[in-house]
Amino acid sequence: MEPLFAAFDLVFRWEIIAVILGSCVFGIFAGAMPGISATVAVALLVPITFFMEPVAALAAIATAVAMAIFAGDLPGALLRIPGMPASAAYAEEAHEMTMKGQGGTILMVSLLCSVLGGLVGTLALAFSAPLLADFALEFQYYEYFWLACLGLSTAALVAAKNPVKGMISLSIGLLLATVGLDMISGQPRFTFGTLGLMEGIHFIPVMIGIFAIAEVLRTLIHPPRADARNARVQKIDFREAYRIIWRYKANLARGSLFGTLIGALPGAGSDIAAWVSYGYARKRSKTPEKFGTGHPEGIVAASASNNAATSSTWVPSLVFGIPGDSVTAIVIGVLFLKGLEPGPNVFIENAPLVYSIFVSFFIANLVLIPVGYVAIRAASQLLKVSNNILMPIILIFTLVGAYSINNSMMGVGVALAAGIGSFFMQENDFPVAPLILGMVIGTLLEQNFMQAMIAQQGDLTAFFSRPIAASLGVVTILIWVTPLVGAVRRWRNRQRAGAADGNQNV
């Protein structure tokens, strides 16, 4: 307990509190702007942290990330343009609720679930860091391969209305994930001689195009009626928000747990946690047919999951120096710049500093309630702005965000191409969520499969040679086989019913 009390003394100083409040405003703005991901937001903070002490620098990063992850829900719900990759899993669902006049309420639900999930993830980070990191350290190629397969299996749940079109969309995402240099042979794939494609297609410009630019095109071609826009602007119904959270408290708990566990796995991150939680909520739901029509059940699980993962991604980074995601990879660099080496020794040599990160996350999640509420009230005014003004501004911000990924016009071209393709896909009822999922997980899937095959010289049984890998493999295969068994049973029942009707007619 001594390091924890020392951490409170380090954090509760006026200059650190001022840094946290300033990071709140910056994080909300960055998260609400499509294309400025949490990684970009942290990268923009790094030059400023050069002039800060270690506690202030880490507090600024932790606060900005917590704020940005929630703020990504604002344009997702109001404009169907997720500000963050972690918000993409349920942006369409939240937007459908906004179209029903429940935008303020569902954003308040997302805010409270984000806070609760973030607090759970912070507590897990503080009290279970060594345990979770030890578990994550057991994962090798085989476990990551099955985890990727398990994540891809959620595509069928996301596209349950039309599985065939969902699989086509997923295949496009997997194809885009293969563009660039082959990780084993170094040969270019699907680059068509274009140098800009050698490093592959970055996920952020594709997400910007699929959601933001496609939405701009849709608004220009199918402009909404003025009465429809005005109908969506409503006050926040606090009682309804609390009622939704209480009704789906099991989803809240599962989402927080999933986010904490998935976030502790190196390379997973909050976006995968959100997809898995949303897909699992749909699978366990008593009314899965309501998903995609403006139903809060999946939003409760996914919004809690992504904020829980935001905290738990620091577990492998702090304990073993293995980045949990791109944000914590930058954090490791900041720690080295401050003369600190992440690893088990940091808990012994600089325990108060480590605990100050936990305290900063806890404060950030509590401060998120009033700051998020003000952001919701301010963001709702977007719907009162004319499309002739709003859409060009959104287009400018999104193109700047696409360019800033690699400071290259290739990002702008990818975003425009993805936007046009997404518009035509959605006009023909092809879901775009599986495409995003395929891009996110496709690289992880291929990389770990190839590394496992090289290590085991092509022996496929190696994927079942370890207890954790075997367990994940069995679960994944059962998820694949169960729908097929159900389809066969339904076909047999129809055959028997037809035969029985034929006998009665005779």
N, C-alpha and C positions, 0 to 999 in steps of 0.2 A: 504493500500500500504506500510505502514511502516514495517510490518513483511517481505514483499517481498524484500525490499531494504536491510534489515538486513540479509536476507538469501543470497543475492548476496555477501555481505561482508564476510559471513561465508564460502562460496564455493570458491570464486575467491582468493584463497591463493595458493602459490606454492605447499605446501604439499598436499592439497586436489586435485589439478590438477594432481599432480604426482600419487596419488592414483587412480584417474579416468583413467589415461592413462595405468597404470599397470593392472587395472581391464579389460580394453579393450582387451589387449593381452590375458589375462587369459580366458575371456568370449568367445572370438573367438575360442581358442583352445578347451575349454570344449564343446562348442556347436558342433564343427565339429567332435568330437569323439563319435561315436555311443555308447550309454549306459551311458555316463556321461550327465545326464539330467541337466536342470537348477537347480533343487532341489539339486542334488549331488554337482553341482558347488558351490552353496551358502553354503551348508554344509561344503565343504572344506575351504571356506573363514572364517567361524565362528571362528575357533581358532585364526586366524590372527587378527580378529576384536577385540579380547580381549585387544590388545595393541594399539587400535586406539580410538580417541575421537568419540563421537556419530555421528557428521557430516561426518567424514571420513568413519566410518563403514557403515553407510547407503548409502553414495555415492558409495562405493565399491560394495555393493550388488546390488544397482539399475543399475549400469553400467554393471556389469557382466551379469545380467539377460537380459538386452536389447541386448547385443552383442550375447549371447548364443542362443537366440531365432532365430535371423537371421542366425547365423553360422550353425544351424541345417539344413538349406537349401542346404549347399554346398555338403555334401556327398549324400543327397537325389537326387539332380539334376545330379551329375556326376557319382554316383555309384549305384543309386536307393536304398540307405541306409539312411533313415532320421536320422539326428543326434539328433533330439528332437521329442517328441511326437507331438508337435504342427506342425511339418513339415510333419508328416505322411499323412495328408489329401491330399496333392498335390505332394508328392514325385514322384509318378509314372508318373504324368502328366509332371512334370519338367524333369524327366529323358527321357521321350519320345521326348521332345523338344531338349534335349542334343543329342539324337540319330540322330536328323535331322540337327545337326550342329549349333544349336542355344543355346548351353549351357551357354556361356558367356552372351549373350543378356538376357536370361530369368533370370539369376542370378542378373543381373543389375536391371531388372524389379522388382524382389523380394526385392532387397536392397532398391530401392527408395520407393516402396510401404510400406516396413517395417518402413522406416524413417517417411514417411507421416502418417501412421497409429499410430506410436509411439508418434508423436507430437500431434495428435488429442487426443489420450488417456491421454497424459500428461496435455494438456489444460483442458480436462474434469476433471482430477484428481485435478487440481489446483482450478478451478472455480466452479465446480459442485459437489464437494465431499459430502457436507451434503445432497443435493437433491438426488443424486444417492444412497447414503447409506440409506436414509429414505425409498426409493422405495424398495431396497433390503431387508430391515428389515421387510417389509410387507409379504415377502415370507415365507410360512410355508410348511408343508408336501405336501399339495395338489398342490400348485403351482410348487414345485420342481418335483413332480410326472409327471405333464403335461409337464414341461420343458424337462424332461428325455424322455418322449414319443415323443415329438417334435424332439428331437435330434435323436432318433432311426429311425424316419420317413425318415431322410436323407439317411439312408442305401439304401432305394429303389431308390433314385436319384443317389447315387454313383454306384449302380449295375444295372443301367437301361438297359444295354445290355442283361442281363440274370437275371431277378428278382428272379427266383426260386433258382438258385445257390447262388444269393446274400442273400436270406432269410436263406438258409442252413448255409452259412458262418456266418451270424448274430446270428443264433441260437447257433452255436459253441461258439461264443464269450460270449453270455449270459450264457451258461452252465459253461464256465471257470470262469465267475464272481461269480458263486454260490459255488465254491470250498472253503472249510474251515469251520469254526464254524458258525452255524446259529446265526444270530444277536439277535434273540428273545429267542430261547430255549437253545442256547449254545451247541447244538448237532453237532458233526462233519458231514460234507456232502462231499461225493465223495473223501475222503482222503485215503481210502483203508488201514487204519491203519498206515499211514506214518505221523510221527510227523511234518516233514517239511511242510506238506500241511495244517496243522491246522490253520495257519494264512492266508491261501488263496494263490492264485497265483498272484504274483506281475505283474503289467502291463509292467514294463520296460523290464524284461527278455523276456517276450513274444514278445514285439515289436522288441527287438534285434534279436531274433530267426527268426521271420517272415520275416524281411527285410534283415538283415546283413548275417546271417548264410545261409538262403535260397539263397541269391545272390552268396555267395561263392560256394555253391553246384552247382548252375546253371552255373557259370563260369567254374567250373571243368568239368562238364558233357557236356556243350555246349559252348566251348571256342569261344569268338568272333574273327572274322578275324582281322588281323592287319590293313587292310585298313579301316575297320569299326571303329576301335578305333581312328585312325589318323583323320578320317573324322569328328569326333566329336570335335576336338580341334580347335576352331575358336576364333578370336578376338571379343571383345565386340563391338556390333553395337549400339552406343549411340542413333543415330537417330531412329533406329527401337525400342529401349527400350522406348524412349519418345513417339513414335507413338502408341505403345501398351497401355501405361498408359493413353494417351489422349483418345484413342478409348474406353477404358473401365473405364473411370473416374467415371461413375455411380456405377460400381462395387467397385471401390476404396472407394467411399464415403459410400456405404452400408456396406462394410467390416469394415471400421473404426468405423461406428456407432454400428454395431453388436458387435464388439470386446469390445467397451467401455461399452455397456449395459450388455453383458454377463459376462465380467470380473468383473463387480461390484457386481455380484451375488455370495455370499459365496459358495465356493466349485466348481464353474464352471471352471474357468481357461482358458488359451489360447488355449489348445488343443480342447476343446469343441467348443470354438468360431471359430476356424479354420474350423472344420467339418461343423458347421451350415452355415457359410458363403460360403464355397465351394458348399454345397448342394443347398443352396438358389440361388447361381449364376447359377447353372445348371438348376434349375427349371425355372428361369426367362430368360434364354438364348434363343435367336432365333435359335441357332444351337446346341442344346444339344447333338446331335449325335457326335459332334467333341470332346466332353469331353472324356478323357482317351486316346486320340490319339496324344497328344502333342498340347494342345490348351491353350493359356495364360489367358483366361477369368476368370476361377476359381482361378488361381494362384494369380491374382491381388487382388481379394476379400479376399482370405484366408491369404495371407502374410500380408496384411494391418490389418486384423482382429486379428491375434495372437499377433502382437506387440502392438496394441491398448489395448488389454486385459491385457498385461503384466503391463501396467501402471495402468489401472483402478482396478486391483485386490487389489491395496493398499487402495482403498476407504473404504471398510468395516473394514479393518485391523486398519487403523489409527483412524477412526471416532468412531467405536464401539468395537474395539478389537476382531472382528470376522475375522479369516483368510480367505482371498479370495481364496487362493490355498495353496499348500504345501510350496511354497517359502515364502509367507507372514506369514505363521505359524512360520517359522524360524525367520523371521524379528521381529515378536512379542516377541519371546524369546530374541533376541538381544536387543530390547528396554528395556525389563525388566532387563537384565544384566547391562544396562547403567543407571539404576535407573529411567526409564521413563515408565509410565503406559499408554498404548494406550487407547483412548476413547475421548469423547467430550472435556474433560478438557485439553487435550494436545494442542488443538488449542488456548487455552487461556494462559496456563502456559508456553508452549514452541512453540509458533507460528513460530518464525524464524527457529527452527529446522525442523518443518514440511515443511515449504516452501523451505528449503534447499534440501529436497527430490525432490520436483517439479523441482527445478533448476538443480539438478543433472541428472534427467531423460531427461530434455530438452537438456543439454549439451551432454549426452551420445548418444542421437539420432542424433544430428548434427555431432558428432565425428564419428558415425557409417558410414557416407558416405565415407570419405577417408580410414578408417580402413577396411571397407567392400570391397572397391574396391581393395585394396592390397590383401585382403584374397581371392577374386575371382581370381585374376591373379596368385596367388601362388597355389590355389587349382586346377586350370586347369592343372597344371603340373602332377597331379596324373594320368591322362590318358596316359601319356607318360611312366609311370613306367610299367614294365613287370608284368603280372598277377602272375607269379611265385614268385615274390617278394611282390606284393601288397596284394594279397589275404591272405597269412599267417599272415601278419601284421594286417590286418583288423580282422581276426579271433582271434588273441591274444587280441587286444583291446576290442573286443566285449565280449569275455569270461571274461576278467578282469572287464568290466563294469557290466556284469551280476552277477559276484561274489560279487562286491562291494555294491550291493543294500542292502543285509542283512548279508554280510560277511559269506555266506553259499554256499556250493556246490549245494544246491537245486536250486539256481538261474541259475547255469550253466546247470544243467540237464533240467530245464524248457526251457531255451533258445535253447538247442540242440534239444529237442523234438519239440518245436514250429518251428524251422527251417526246420526239416525234413518234418513235416506235411505241412508247408507252401509250400515247394518245390513241393510236390505231388499235393496240391490243385491248384497251379498255372499251373502245367503241364497239368491239366485237366480243365483249364479255370474257376476255382472257384476264385472269387475276394476275396482278403484278407482284403480290407479296411473295409467291414462290420463287420468282426471278431474283428478288433481293436475297432471299434465303439461300439460294443456290450460289450466288456470288460470295456471300459471307462465309459459307461453310465449305465451298468447293475447293479452295486452296488448302484448307486444313485437311480435308479428306485425301486429296491427291498426295500431298507432301508426306503424310504419315503412312499411307499405303505403300508408296515407293520406298521410303526408308525402311519399313518393316520387311518388304520383299528383298531388298539388298542385304539387310542384316541376316535374314534367314534363308537366303539363296532360293527364293521362290516358294518356300514351304508355307502353304495357306493354313495349315493346322496351328501355326504359331499364334494366330489370332485367338485361339482358345487355350493357349498353353499357360496363361497366368490367371489366377482366380478372379481378379477384378475384370480383366478383359473377357473371360468366359462368361461372367455374370452379365456384363453389358451386351455381349454378343447374343446371349440367349434372350434377353429382354427385347433387343432390337428385332431379332428374327420372329419372336412371338407377335410383336406389333405388326410385322409384315404379313405373317401367316393368318392371324385372326380374322381380318376382313375377307380373305380368300375362303377360309372355312365357313364363315357366315354366308358368303355368297353361294357356296356349294349347297349348304343346308337349305337356303331359301329356294334354290333351283329344284332340289329334290322335293321339297314340300309342294311346290307348284306342280311338279310332275305327278305327285301322288294325288293332289287335289283334282288335277285334270283327269287322271285315270278313274278316280272315284265318280266324277261327274259323268264320264263316258259309260261306266257300268250302270249308273242310275238311269241314263237315257235308254240304254238297251233294255 
